[in-house]
């Protein structure tokens, strides 16, 4: 990947891969691999945030706990939506 692509977020890289004419198949493959890894890591994070959210001792502020949990699930959902388009 180019220096410019390295500084982009994963979602920006995916968008570039889906819309760009100049991206190589090797770069698309690398983005697919990165997306797959990010989904797995995001699912693990979402699971941890869910456990924390339901434990008042760990997360005394229910709104903040729910926000963290929903943010983690949302990020995973967006990546899962994009992955089939890349493939």
MIPAMAR-461409 format. One record per atom (N, C-alpha, C, O): atom name; x, y, z; residue in three letters; residue number from 1. Coordinates in steps of 0.1 Angstrom, whole numbers. Layout:
residues N
+----+-------+-------+-------+-----+-----+
:  a :     u :     v :     w :   r :   k :
+----+-------+-------+-------+-----+-----+
: CA :     X :     Y :     Z : ALA : NUM :
...
+----+-------+-------+-------+-----+-----+
end
This chain:
residues 87
+----+-------+-------+-------+-----+-----+
:  a :     u :     v :     w :   r :   k :
+----+-------+-------+-------+-----+-----+
:  N :     8 :   -12 :     0 : UNK :   1 :
: CA :     0 :     0 :     0 : UNK :   1 :
:  C :     9 :    12 :     0 : UNK :   1 :
:  O :    20 :    12 :     4 : UNK :   1 :
:  N :     3 :    23 :    -5 : UNK :   2 :
: CA :    11 :    36 :    -5 : UNK :   2 :
:  C :    11 :    42 :     8 : UNK :   2 :
:  O :     3 :    38 :    17 : UNK :   2 :
:  N :    20 :    52 :    10 : UNK :   3 :
: CA :    20 :    60 :    23 : UNK :   3 :
:  C :     7 :    66 :    25 : UNK :   3 :
:  O :     2 :    67 :    37 : UNK :   3 :
:  N :     0 :    71 :    15 : UNK :   4 :
: CA :   -13 :    78 :    17 : UNK :   4 :
:  C :   -23 :    68 :    22 : UNK :   4 :
:  O :   -31 :    71 :    31 : UNK :   4 :
:  N :   -23 :    55 :    17 : UNK :   5 :
: CA :   -33 :    45 :    22 : UNK :   5 :
:  C :   -30 :    41 :    36 : UNK :   5 :
:  O :   -40 :    38 :    43 : UNK :   5 :
:  N :   -18 :    41 :    40 : UNK :   6 :
: CA :   -15 :    37 :    54 : UNK :   6 :
:  C :   -21 :    47 :    64 : UNK :   6 :
:  O :   -25 :    43 :    75 : UNK :   6 :
:  N :   -21 :    60 :    61 : UNK :   7 :
: CA :   -27 :    70 :    70 : UNK :   7 :
:  C :   -42 :    70 :    70 : UNK :   7 :
:  O :   -48 :    77 :    78 : UNK :   7 :
:  N :   -49 :    63 :    61 : UNK :   8 :
: CA :   -63 :    62 :    61 : UNK :   8 :
:  C :   -68 :    52 :    71 : UNK :   8 :
:  O :   -62 :    43 :    75 : UNK :   8 :
:  N :   -81 :    55 :    76 : UNK :   9 :
: CA :   -87 :    45 :    84 : UNK :   9 :
:  C :   -91 :    33 :    76 : UNK :   9 :
:  O :   -91 :    33 :    64 : UNK :   9 :
:  N :   -94 :    22 :    83 : UNK :  10 :
: CA :   -98 :    10 :    76 : UNK :  10 :
:  C :  -110 :    12 :    67 : UNK :  10 :
:  O :  -110 :     7 :    56 : UNK :  10 :
:  N :  -120 :    19 :    72 : UNK :  11 :
: CA :  -132 :    22 :    64 : UNK :  11 :
:  C :  -128 :    30 :    52 : UNK :  11 :
:  O :  -134 :    28 :    41 : UNK :  11 :
:  N :  -119 :    40 :    53 : UNK :  12 :
: CA :  -115 :    48 :    42 : UNK :  12 :
:  C :  -107 :    39 :    32 : UNK :  12 :
:  O :  -109 :    41 :    19 : UNK :  12 :
:  N :   -99 :    30 :    36 : UNK :  13 :
: CA :   -92 :    20 :    27 : UNK :  13 :
:  C :  -102 :    12 :    20 : UNK :  13 :
:  O :  -101 :    10 :     8 : UNK :  13 :
:  N :  -113 :     7 :    27 : UNK :  14 :
: CA :  -123 :    -1 :    20 : UNK :  14 :
:  C :  -130 :     7 :    10 : UNK :  14 :
:  O :  -132 :     2 :    -2 : UNK :  14 :
:  N :  -134 :    19 :    13 : UNK :  15 :
: CA :  -140 :    28 :     3 : UNK :  15 :
:  C :  -131 :    30 :    -9 : UNK :  15 :
:  O :  -136 :    30 :   -20 : UNK :  15 :
:  N :  -119 :    32 :    -7 : UNK :  16 :
: CA :  -109 :    34 :   -18 : UNK :  16 :
:  C :  -108 :    22 :   -26 : UNK :  16 :
:  O :  -107 :    22 :   -39 : UNK :  16 :
:  N :  -108 :    10 :   -20 : UNK :  17 :
: CA :  -107 :    -2 :   -27 : UNK :  17 :
:  C :  -120 :    -5 :   -35 : UNK :  17 :
:  O :  -119 :   -10 :   -46 : UNK :  17 :
:  N :  -131 :    -1 :   -30 : UNK :  18 :
: CA :  -144 :    -3 :   -37 : UNK :  18 :
:  C :  -146 :     7 :   -49 : UNK :  18 :
:  O :  -153 :     4 :   -58 : UNK :  18 :
:  N :  -140 :    19 :   -48 : UNK :  19 :
: CA :  -143 :    29 :   -57 : UNK :  19 :
:  C :  -131 :    33 :   -66 : UNK :  19 :
:  O :  -133 :    39 :   -77 : UNK :  19 :
:  N :  -119 :    29 :   -62 : UNK :  20 :
: CA :  -107 :    33 :   -69 : UNK :  20 :
:  C :  -104 :    24 :   -81 : UNK :  20 :
:  O :  -105 :    12 :   -80 : UNK :  20 :
:  N :  -100 :    30 :   -91 : UNK :  21 :
: CA :   -95 :    22 :  -103 : UNK :  21 :
:  C :   -81 :    18 :  -102 : UNK :  21 :
:  O :   -76 :     9 :  -109 : UNK :  21 :
:  N :   -73 :    26 :   -94 : UNK :  22 :
: CA :   -59 :    24 :   -94 : UNK :  22 :
:  C :   -54 :    14 :   -83 : UNK :  22 :
:  O :   -42 :    11 :   -82 : UNK :  22 :
:  N :   -63 :     8 :   -75 : UNK :  23 :
: CA :   -59 :    -1 :   -65 : UNK :  23 :
:  C :   -57 :   -15 :   -71 : UNK :  23 :
:  O :   -64 :   -20 :   -80 : UNK :  23 :
:  N :   -46 :   -22 :   -67 : UNK :  24 :
: CA :   -43 :   -35 :   -73 : UNK :  24 :
:  C :   -50 :   -46 :   -66 : UNK :  24 :
:  O :   -55 :   -44 :   -54 : UNK :  24 :
:  N :   -51 :   -57 :   -72 : UNK :  25 :
: CA :   -58 :   -69 :   -65 : UNK :  25 :
:  C :   -51 :   -73 :   -53 : UNK :  25 :
:  O :   -57 :   -78 :   -43 : UNK :  25 :
:  N :   -38 :   -72 :   -53 : UNK :  26 :
: CA :   -30 :   -75 :   -41 : UNK :  26 :
:  C :   -34 :   -66 :   -29 : UNK :  26 :
:  O :   -35 :   -70 :   -18 : UNK :  26 :
:  N :   -36 :   -53 :   -32 : UNK :  27 :
: CA :   -40 :   -43 :   -22 : UNK :  27 :
:  C :   -54 :   -46 :   -17 : UNK :  27 :
:  O :   -57 :   -45 :    -5 : UNK :  27 :
:  N :   -63 :   -50 :   -26 : UNK :  28 :
: CA :   -76 :   -54 :   -22 : UNK :  28 :
:  C :   -76 :   -66 :   -13 : UNK :  28 :
:  O :   -83 :   -66 :    -3 : UNK :  28 :
:  N :   -68 :   -76 :   -16 : UNK :  29 :
: CA :   -66 :   -88 :    -8 : UNK :  29 :
:  C :   -61 :   -84 :     6 : UNK :  29 :
:  O :   -66 :   -89 :    16 : UNK :  29 :
:  N :   -51 :   -75 :     6 : UNK :  30 :
: CA :   -46 :   -70 :    19 : UNK :  30 :
:  C :   -57 :   -63 :    27 : UNK :  30 :
:  O :   -58 :   -65 :    40 : UNK :  30 :
:  N :   -65 :   -55 :    21 : UNK :  31 :
: CA :   -76 :   -48 :    28 : UNK :  31 :
:  C :   -87 :   -59 :    33 : UNK :  31 :
:  O :   -92 :   -57 :    44 : UNK :  31 :
:  N :   -89 :   -69 :    25 : UNK :  32 :
: CA :   -98 :   -80 :    29 : UNK :  32 :
:  C :   -93 :   -87 :    42 : UNK :  32 :
:  O :  -100 :   -89 :    52 : UNK :  32 :
:  N :   -80 :   -90 :    42 : UNK :  33 :
: CA :   -74 :   -96 :    53 : UNK :  33 :
:  C :   -74 :   -87 :    66 : UNK :  33 :
:  O :   -77 :   -91 :    77 : UNK :  33 :
:  N :   -72 :   -74 :    64 : UNK :  34 :
: CA :   -72 :   -65 :    75 : UNK :  34 :
:  C :   -86 :   -63 :    80 : UNK :  34 :
:  O :   -88 :   -62 :    92 : UNK :  34 :
:  N :   -96 :   -63 :    71 : UNK :  35 :
: CA :  -110 :   -62 :    75 : UNK :  35 :
:  C :  -114 :   -75 :    83 : UNK :  35 :
:  O :  -121 :   -73 :    93 : UNK :  35 :
:  N :  -110 :   -86 :    78 : UNK :  36 :
: CA :  -114 :   -99 :    85 : UNK :  36 :
:  C :  -108 :   -99 :   100 : UNK :  36 :
:  O :  -114 :  -103 :   109 : UNK :  36 :
:  N :   -95 :   -94 :   101 : UNK :  37 :
: CA :   -89 :   -94 :   114 : UNK :  37 :
:  C :   -96 :   -83 :   123 : UNK :  37 :
:  O :   -98 :   -86 :   134 : UNK :  37 :
:  N :   -99 :   -72 :   117 : UNK :  38 :
: CA :  -106 :   -61 :   125 : UNK :  38 :
:  C :  -120 :   -66 :   130 : UNK :  38 :
:  O :  -124 :   -62 :   141 : UNK :  38 :
:  N :  -127 :   -74 :   121 : UNK :  39 :
: CA :  -140 :   -79 :   126 : UNK :  39 :
:  C :  -138 :   -88 :   138 : UNK :  39 :
:  O :  -145 :   -87 :   147 : UNK :  39 :
:  N :  -128 :   -98 :   137 : UNK :  40 :
: CA :  -126 :  -107 :   148 : UNK :  40 :
:  C :  -122 :   -99 :   161 : UNK :  40 :
:  O :  -127 :  -102 :   172 : UNK :  40 :
:  N :  -113 :   -89 :   159 : UNK :  41 :
: CA :  -109 :   -82 :   171 : UNK :  41 :
:  C :  -121 :   -73 :   176 : UNK :  41 :
:  O :  -123 :   -72 :   188 : UNK :  41 :
:  N :  -129 :   -68 :   167 : UNK :  42 :
: CA :  -140 :   -60 :   171 : UNK :  42 :
:  C :  -151 :   -68 :   178 : UNK :  42 :
:  O :  -157 :   -63 :   188 : UNK :  42 :
:  N :  -153 :   -80 :   174 : UNK :  43 :
: CA :  -163 :   -89 :   180 : UNK :  43 :
:  C :  -158 :   -92 :   195 : UNK :  43 :
:  O :  -166 :   -93 :   204 : UNK :  43 :
:  N :  -145 :   -94 :   196 : UNK :  44 :
: CA :  -140 :   -97 :   210 : UNK :  44 :
:  C :  -141 :   -85 :   219 : UNK :  44 :
:  O :  -145 :   -86 :   230 : UNK :  44 :
:  N :  -138 :   -73 :   213 : UNK :  45 :
: CA :  -140 :   -61 :   221 : UNK :  45 :
:  C :  -155 :   -58 :   224 : UNK :  45 :
:  O :  -158 :   -55 :   235 : UNK :  45 :
:  N :  -164 :   -61 :   215 : UNK :  46 :
: CA :  -178 :   -59 :   217 : UNK :  46 :
:  C :  -183 :   -69 :   228 : UNK :  46 :
:  O :  -191 :   -65 :   237 : UNK :  46 :
:  N :  -178 :   -81 :   228 : UNK :  47 :
: CA :  -181 :   -90 :   239 : UNK :  47 :
:  C :  -176 :   -86 :   253 : UNK :  47 :
:  O :  -184 :   -87 :   262 : UNK :  47 :
:  N :  -165 :   -80 :   253 : UNK :  48 :
: CA :  -159 :   -75 :   266 : UNK :  48 :
:  C :  -167 :   -63 :   270 : UNK :  48 :
:  O :  -170 :   -62 :   282 : UNK :  48 :
:  N :  -171 :   -54 :   261 : UNK :  49 :
: CA :  -178 :   -42 :   265 : UNK :  49 :
:  C :  -192 :   -46 :   269 : UNK :  49 :
:  O :  -198 :   -40 :   278 : UNK :  49 :
:  N :  -198 :   -57 :   263 : UNK :  50 :
: CA :  -211 :   -61 :   268 : UNK :  50 :
:  C :  -210 :   -66 :   282 : UNK :  50 :
:  O :  -219 :   -63 :   290 : UNK :  50 :
:  N :  -200 :   -74 :   285 : UNK :  51 :
: CA :  -199 :   -79 :   299 : UNK :  51 :
:  C :  -197 :   -68 :   309 : UNK :  51 :
:  O :  -203 :   -67 :   319 : UNK :  51 :
:  N :  -189 :   -58 :   305 : UNK :  52 :
: CA :  -186 :   -46 :   313 : UNK :  52 :
:  C :  -199 :   -38 :   315 : UNK :  52 :
:  O :  -202 :   -33 :   326 : UNK :  52 :
:  N :  -207 :   -37 :   304 : UNK :  53 :
: CA :  -219 :   -29 :   305 : UNK :  53 :
:  C :  -229 :   -34 :   314 : UNK :  53 :
:  O :  -236 :   -26 :   321 : UNK :  53 :
:  N :  -230 :   -47 :   315 : UNK :  54 :
: CA :  -240 :   -53 :   324 : UNK :  54 :
:  C :  -235 :   -55 :   339 : UNK :  54 :
:  O :  -242 :   -60 :   347 : UNK :  54 :
:  N :  -223 :   -51 :   341 : UNK :  55 :
: CA :  -217 :   -52 :   355 : UNK :  55 :
:  C :  -216 :   -38 :   361 : UNK :  55 :
:  O :  -207 :   -30 :   357 : UNK :  55 :
:  N :  -225 :   -34 :   370 : UNK :  56 :
: CA :  -225 :   -20 :   375 : UNK :  56 :
:  C :  -212 :   -17 :   383 : UNK :  56 :
:  O :  -208 :    -5 :   385 : UNK :  56 :
:  N :  -205 :   -27 :   388 : UNK :  57 :
: CA :  -193 :   -25 :   395 : UNK :  57 :
:  C :  -182 :   -20 :   386 : UNK :  57 :
:  O :  -173 :   -13 :   389 : UNK :  57 :
:  N :  -182 :   -25 :   373 : UNK :  58 :
: CA :  -172 :   -22 :   363 : UNK :  58 :
:  C :  -176 :    -9 :   356 : UNK :  58 :
:  O :  -168 :    -1 :   352 : UNK :  58 :
:  N :  -189 :    -7 :   354 : UNK :  59 :
: CA :  -194 :     4 :   346 : UNK :  59 :
:  C :  -206 :    11 :   354 : UNK :  59 :
:  O :  -217 :     8 :   351 : UNK :  59 :
:  N :  -203 :    19 :   363 : UNK :  60 :
: CA :  -214 :    25 :   371 : UNK :  60 :
:  C :  -223 :    34 :   364 : UNK :  60 :
:  O :  -234 :    36 :   368 : UNK :  60 :
:  N :  -218 :    40 :   352 : UNK :  61 :
: CA :  -227 :    49 :   344 : UNK :  61 :
:  C :  -233 :    41 :   333 : UNK :  61 :
:  O :  -227 :    37 :   324 : UNK :  61 :
:  N :  -246 :    38 :   335 : UNK :  62 :
: CA :  -252 :    29 :   325 : UNK :  62 :
:  C :  -253 :    35 :   311 : UNK :  62 :
:  O :  -252 :    27 :   301 : UNK :  62 :
:  N :  -254 :    48 :   309 : UNK :  63 :
: CA :  -255 :    54 :   296 : UNK :  63 :
:  C :  -241 :    52 :   289 : UNK :  63 :
:  O :  -240 :    49 :   277 : UNK :  63 :
:  N :  -230 :    55 :   296 : UNK :  64 :
: CA :  -217 :    54 :   290 : UNK :  64 :
:  C :  -214 :    39 :   287 : UNK :  64 :
:  O :  -208 :    37 :   277 : UNK :  64 :
:  N :  -218 :    30 :   296 : UNK :  65 :
: CA :  -216 :    16 :   293 : UNK :  65 :
:  C :  -223 :    12 :   281 : UNK :  65 :
:  O :  -218 :     4 :   272 : UNK :  65 :
:  N :  -236 :    16 :   279 : UNK :  66 :
: CA :  -244 :    12 :   268 : UNK :  66 :
:  C :  -237 :    18 :   255 : UNK :  66 :
:  O :  -237 :    12 :   244 : UNK :  66 :
:  N :  -233 :    30 :   256 : UNK :  67 :
: CA :  -227 :    37 :   245 : UNK :  67 :
:  C :  -215 :    30 :   240 : UNK :  67 :
:  O :  -213 :    28 :   228 : UNK :  67 :
:  N :  -206 :    26 :   249 : UNK :  68 :
: CA :  -194 :    18 :   245 : UNK :  68 :
:  C :  -197 :     5 :   239 : UNK :  68 :
:  O :  -191 :     1 :   229 : UNK :  68 :
:  N :  -207 :    -2 :   245 : UNK :  69 :
: CA :  -211 :   -15 :   239 : UNK :  69 :
:  C :  -217 :   -13 :   225 : UNK :  69 :
:  O :  -213 :   -20 :   216 : UNK :  69 :
:  N :  -226 :    -3 :   223 : UNK :  70 :
: CA :  -232 :    -1 :   210 : UNK :  70 :
:  C :  -222 :     4 :   200 : UNK :  70 :
:  O :  -223 :     0 :   188 : UNK :  70 :
:  N :  -213 :    12 :   204 : UNK :  71 :
: CA :  -202 :    17 :   195 : UNK :  71 :
:  C :  -194 :     5 :   190 : UNK :  71 :
:  O :  -191 :     4 :   178 : UNK :  71 :
:  N :  -190 :    -4 :   199 : UNK :  72 :
: CA :  -183 :   -16 :   194 : UNK :  72 :
:  C :  -191 :   -25 :   185 : UNK :  72 :
:  O :  -185 :   -29 :   175 : UNK :  72 :
:  N :  -203 :   -27 :   188 : UNK :  73 :
: CA :  -212 :   -35 :   179 : UNK :  73 :
:  C :  -214 :   -28 :   166 : UNK :  73 :
:  O :  -214 :   -35 :   155 : UNK :  73 :
:  N :  -215 :   -15 :   166 : UNK :  74 :
: CA :  -218 :    -7 :   154 : UNK :  74 :
:  C :  -206 :    -8 :   144 : UNK :  74 :
:  O :  -207 :   -10 :   132 : UNK :  74 :
:  N :  -194 :    -7 :   150 : UNK :  75 :
: CA :  -181 :    -7 :   142 : UNK :  75 :
:  C :  -180 :   -21 :   135 : UNK :  75 :
:  O :  -177 :   -22 :   123 : UNK :  75 :
:  N :  -183 :   -32 :   142 : UNK :  76 :
: CA :  -182 :   -45 :   137 : UNK :  76 :
:  C :  -193 :   -47 :   126 : UNK :  76 :
:  O :  -190 :   -52 :   115 : UNK :  76 :
:  N :  -205 :   -42 :   128 : UNK :  77 :
: CA :  -216 :   -43 :   118 : UNK :  77 :
:  C :  -212 :   -36 :   105 : UNK :  77 :
:  O :  -215 :   -41 :    95 : UNK :  77 :
:  N :  -206 :   -24 :   106 : UNK :  78 :
: CA :  -202 :   -17 :    94 : UNK :  78 :
:  C :  -192 :   -25 :    86 : UNK :  78 :
:  O :  -192 :   -26 :    74 : UNK :  78 :
:  N :  -182 :   -30 :    93 : UNK :  79 :
: CA :  -172 :   -38 :    86 : UNK :  79 :
:  C :  -178 :   -51 :    80 : UNK :  79 :
:  O :  -174 :   -55 :    69 : UNK :  79 :
:  N :  -187 :   -57 :    87 : UNK :  80 :
: CA :  -193 :   -69 :    82 : UNK :  80 :
:  C :  -202 :   -66 :    69 : UNK :  80 :
:  O :  -203 :   -74 :    60 : UNK :  80 :
:  N :  -207 :   -54 :    69 : UNK :  81 :
: CA :  -215 :   -50 :    57 : UNK :  81 :
:  C :  -205 :   -47 :    45 : UNK :  81 :
:  O :  -209 :   -50 :    34 : UNK :  81 :
:  N :  -194 :   -42 :    48 : UNK :  82 :
: CA :  -184 :   -39 :    37 : UNK :  82 :
:  C :  -177 :   -51 :    32 : UNK :  82 :
:  O :  -173 :   -52 :    20 : UNK :  82 :
:  N :  -174 :   -61 :    40 : UNK :  83 :
: CA :  -166 :   -72 :    36 : UNK :  83 :
:  C :  -171 :   -80 :    24 : UNK :  83 :
:  O :  -163 :   -82 :    15 : UNK :  83 :
:  N :  -183 :   -83 :    23 : UNK :  84 :
: CA :  -188 :   -90 :    10 : UNK :  84 :
:  C :  -186 :   -82 :    -2 : UNK :  84 :
:  O :  -183 :   -88 :   -13 : UNK :  84 :
:  N :  -187 :   -69 :    -1 : UNK :  85 :
: CA :  -184 :   -60 :   -13 : UNK :  85 :
:  C :  -170 :   -61 :   -17 : UNK :  85 :
:  O :  -167 :   -61 :   -29 : UNK :  85 :
:  N :  -161 :   -62 :    -8 : UNK :  86 :
: CA :  -146 :   -64 :   -11 : UNK :  86 :
:  C :  -143 :   -77 :   -18 : UNK :  86 :
:  O :  -136 :   -78 :   -27 : UNK :  86 :
:  N :  -150 :   -87 :   -12 : UNK :  87 :
: CA :  -147 :  -101 :   -17 : UNK :  87 :
:  C :  -153 :  -102 :   -32 : UNK :  87 :
:  O :  -151 :  -113 :   -37 : UNK :  87 :
+----+-------+-------+-------+-----+-----+
end
